[in-house]
Amino acid sequence: MPLRASMWFEECAKEDLLAKRNEQVAEKQLDIREFEKLLEIRRKDKTLEVESQKENYKARRVILAVARWAIRAKPVLKGK
């Protein structure tokens, strides 16, 4: 499936992905809201009304992303 967005996507290390994400957020002036529990999204005409535990927002578009970060523990080596 071809990508329809102008965002950068390719396989990379986590640190590179986060750096590129932050660069694109700044470049495209995206309004990112993180660590908010979403309560409801309602459509009102051409606007979406988003209600979270922190605040209410109005937007033309909303991207909802849910993820779980996995932190791999380094193995414990005896004698070190």
Secondary structure, 3 states (H helix, E strand, C coil): CCCCCCCCCCCCCHHHHHHHHHHHHHHCCCCCCCCCCEEEEEEECCEEEEEECCCEEEECCCCCCCCCCCCCCCCCCCCC
